[in-house]
Amino acid sequence: MKIWHRQLGERISKITDYYLPALRWRNFRLFFGGQLLSMSGTFMTQQLTIPWLVYDLTKSPWLLGVAGFVQFLPTLLLIPISGILSDRWSRRDLLMLVQILGISVSLALTILTFTNWITFPILLVLSALNGLLKGLDMPVRHTIVTETVDDRADWSNAIALNSVMLSSSLVLGPAMGGILIATLGVKYCFLYDTLSYIPAIFTLLAMQLKVRPMQTLTNLRDTWRKLREGFEYVSQFQPIRAILLVLALQGLVGTSHVALMPVFAAKILNGDATTMAHLSTSAPIGSLLACLYLSLRRGIAGLERLIVVAQVLIGMSLISFSLSRQVGLSIIILVFTGCFTILEITSSNMIIQTLVAEDKRGRVMSFYALAMVGTMPFGNLLAGTLADNFGATNALIVCGSLSILGALWFSAQLPAVSRWIPR
């Protein structure tokens, strides 16, 4: 029996090493496990709890869009600086700083909701603080992944598994949030978020990363020079430039359904917080399936064509979701929406991280994060404004149509992008 168990363990280990080689590395396992729980609390707060609480306090689609704008605008401002810092400072220390500040903001939300002192203006201020933390967090989170894996051949798998972790958190967080809101109330969502930071902090402390050669920034002029170098590199490198532009469009219109989710859950589909949780969880389930596919994929050849297909299908999914009046059908559509979205985002990440020069990785990934989420404040504001003037259904139809047009533009860039990938 012992021999059989040992043979089974060796077989599983070989399969894991072949299909999921990034898990061979201790630092990556620590990062993956600690951040899975922490990000589930973060996504519970950002994707479900705060939007639901805003709509519950105001009953206004426009103020819902304003809240989304306020939450993500600081992200837009801080992401470029974060990219410079991640090239110059310890990425683990930066991520640790984010965790400590994040638990402080989450604790404040927990106390305010438990004492019933929460108001819409206070919620806006704390949402803005969350946006600042996200701006510092995103470039660091993407760049540290390659640092946790010592073999460059395993980088693409680590990037894909990092997306698996984020997508799993997107499933786990809103699902648990819907249950907590329906049974115990919003305040327990914030309490869970606060507690979820603790394992992330301890796993970061346990990681043993190699020391990177880093240069210090001497003054503000040096900081702006580094930022300009990164911008010039991105603007002159055609494949990265094209991918970042289509990602910016995705952030502007491709996630508009997220900003309007409370409107669809409560008003159009006549649901409640549980309906909101089901809708919020649906897209991450599709994202998880897409990430599992990408984690088993070898190399980046062909991913540029996958970006075009995914962008078209995202637009079609948004239009279909806007026309649906059945909860079950809406959930199915959102599963596909999440799948296509993560196929585009993660494929873009894998191509960029493979092509970029190491000394500019942090700055380029800051522009990646900027393209992906920096346009979301304006997307939230656009979606809220369109919904307030023309209705939520028409708002998503417009956004879906723009997404399809963006795919047509990127398809014209494919020949130039494809020429770089074999190199």
C-alpha positions, -999 to 999 in steps of 0.1 A, spaced: 0 0 0 28 24 9 45 17 -25 12 24 -43 8 57 -25 44 67 -32 39 58 -69 7 78 -71 24 108 -54 53 106 -78 29 105 -108 9 135 -95 41 153 -89 53 147 -125 20 158 -139 21 190 -118 57 197 -128 48 193 -165 15 213 -166 20 236 -137 58 241 -134 55 274 -115 42 255 -85 76 239 -81 89 272 -66 84 278 -29 82 316 -33 54 313 -59 34 288 -37 36 312 -8 26 342 -30 -2 322 -46 -17 309 -14 -15 341 7 -28 364 -20 -57 341 -29 -74 347 4 -64 384 6 -77 392 -29 -110 374 -22 -116 400 5 -105 428 -17 -127 418 -46 -156 412 -22 -153 449 -11 -146 465 -45 -169 444 -67 -199 438 -45 -200 454 -11 -191 490 -18 -213 492 -50 -242 476 -33 -239 499 -2 -236 530 -25 -268 520 -44 -285 512 -11 -277 546 3 -284 567 -28 -307 547 -52 -290 566 -80 -273 550 -111 -255 582 -117 -240 584 -82 -231 547 -86 -210 557 -116 -196 587 -97 -185 563 -69 -168 540 -94 -150 571 -109 -139 583 -75 -127 548 -66 -105 543 -97 -93 578 -104 -65 577 -78 -55 544 -94 -50 563 -126 -28 589 -109 -5 565 -89 1 536 -113 29 553 -133 48 562 -101 43 527 -88 59 513 -120 90 534 -113 91 523 -77 88 486 -86 119 490 -108 139 508 -81 127 493 -47 120 459 -33 87 447 -48 80 425 -17 84 455 6 61 476 -16 35 448 -16 38 445 22 32 483 25 0 479 4 -12 451 27 -6 471 59 -24 502 45 -52 480 30 -60 464 63 -61 499 79 -87 511 54 -107 479 57 -107 481 95 -121 517 92 -149 505 70 -156 476 94 -158 500 124 -180 525 106 -205 499 94 -207 482 127 -214 515 145 -238 526 117 -218 558 111 -212 551 74 -225 578 50 -221 582 12 -194 610 15 -174 589 39 -177 559 16 -164 580 -13 -133 591 7 -125 555 17 -132 543 -18 -106 569 -30 -81 555 -5 -87 520 -19 -81 534 -53 -47 548 -42 -37 514 -28 -48 497 -60 -26 521 -80 4 512 -59 -5 475 -59 -11 465 -95 23 471 -112 41 455 -82 18 425 -82 23 418 -119 61 423 -118 68 403 -86 53 372 -102 84 366 -124 106 372 -93 90 343 -75 100 319 -102 137 313 -109 134 296 -143 124 320 -171 108 290 -190 82 289 -162 73 326 -164 43 322 -187 28 295 -165 34 317 -134 16 346 -151 -13 324 -161 -15 309 -126 -15 344 -111 -45 351 -132 -61 319 -119 -55 332 -84 -71 365 -92 -101 349 -110 -106 324 -81 -106 354 -57 -132 371 -79 -154 339 -76 -148 334 -39 -151 370 -28 -184 381 -43 -200 346 -36 -191 348 0 -201 385 0 -236 377 -13 -241 351 14 -228 375 42 -250 404 30 -281 382 28 -275 366 62 -255 388 85 -252 422 67 -227 443 48 -206 450 79 -194 413 80 -181 416 45 -157 444 56 -148 423 86 -139 394 64 -118 417 42 -99 429 72 -91 394 84 -81 382 50 -50 405 49 -34 387 78 -23 355 59 -10 376 30 13 396 53 27 364 69 33 347 35 51 377 22 74 377 53 81 340 46 92 346 10 130 345 3 136 364 -30 169 370 -47 183 405 -43 179 425 -75 204 451 -86 185 484 -81 193 521 -87 181 548 -64 162 578 -75 181 610 -66 154 636 -72 121 644 -87 137 652 -121 152 617 -121 118 602 -114 102 620 -144 131 610 -166 125 573 -158 88 577 -164 96 594 -198 119 565 -207 92 540 -200 67 560 -221 90 563 -250 98 526 -249 61 517 -249 52 542 -276 80 531 -299 76 493 -295 47 486 -318 34 453 -305 32 465 -269 17 499 -280 -11 481 -300 -19 457 -271 -20 485 -245 -44 506 -267 -69 477 -271 -66 471 -234 -74 507 -227 -106 504 -248 -115 472 -229 -111 492 -196 -132 520 -209 -162 501 -223 -156 464 -218 -163 464 -181 -193 488 -181 -216 460 -170 -197 458 -136 -204 495 -129 -241 490 -137 -245 456 -120 -265 469 -91 -290 485 -115 -295 453 -135 -297 432 -103 -322 454 -84 -341 472 -111 -341 453 -144 -339 417 -131 -360 426 -99 -335 409 -76 -317 416 -43 -282 413 -28 -282 375 -35 -290 382 -72 -262 407 -72 -238 381 -58 -248 355 -84 -242 380 -112 -209 392 -97 -197 356 -93 -207 345 -128 -180 364 -148 -152 352 -125 -162 316 -130 -157 321 -168 -124 339 -160 -113 309 -140 -120 285 -168 -100 308 -192 -71 310 -168 -70 272 -165 -68 269 -202 -40 295 -205 -20 279 -176 -19 246 -195 -9 264 -228 28 264 -239 43 296 -253 27 327 -266 24 320 -303 -12 326 -315 -22 347 -284 -24 378 -305 -52 363 -326 -69 352 -295 -70 388 -283 -90 398 -314 -115 370 -311 -120 377 -273 -125 414 -279 -153 407 -305 -170 382 -282 -168 406 -252 -188 432 -272 -214 406 -283 -217 394 -247 -223 429 -234 -251 435 -259 -267 401 -251 -265 408 -213 -282 442 -218 -312 425 -236 -316 396 -211 -345 398 -187 -340 364 -171 -316 359 -142 -304 325 -153 -297 336 -189 -279 367 -176 -257 345 -154 -248 323 -184 -239 353 -205 -217 367 -178 -198 334 -175 -188 338 -212 -181 375 -207 -157 367 -179 -140 340 -200 -134 363 -230 -123 391 -208 -96 372 -190 -85 355 -223 -78 390 -236 -62 405 -205 -40 375 -196 -29 369 -232 -19 405 -233 1 401 -201 19 370 -213 29 386 -246 41 419 -230 61 402 -201 78 380 -227 88 408 -250 97 435 -225 133 444 -214 140 434 -178 152 469 -167 119 484 -179 96 457 -167 81 477 -138 74 508 -159 59 488 -188 37 469 -165 26 501 -149 14 512 -183 -2 478 -187 -21 483 -154 -29 519 -165 -44 507 -197 -63 479 -180 -78 498 -150 -67 534 -154 -95 539 -180 -121 524 -157 -129 556 -138 -139 572 -171 -157 540 -181 -177 540 -149 -186 576 -154 -195 570 -190 -216 540 -182 -234 558 -153 -240 589 -175 -254 568 -204 -276 548 -181 -289 579 -164 -299 595 -197 -307 566 -220 -312 536 -196 -289 508 -185 -298 486 -215 -289 512 -241 -257 521 -222 -244 485 -226 -254 483 -262 -233 514 -270 -203 500 -250 -206 466 -266 -206 481 -301 -175 502 -293 -158 470 -281 -164 453 -314 -151 483 -334 -119 482 -312 -114 445 -322 -116 455 -359 -89 481 -354 -66 456 -335 -70 430 -363 -53 455 -386 -23 456 -363 -19 418 -362 7 414 -389 31 437 -371 25 421 -337 28 385 -351 62 393 -366 77 401 -332 65 370 -313 87 343 -330 118 365 -321 
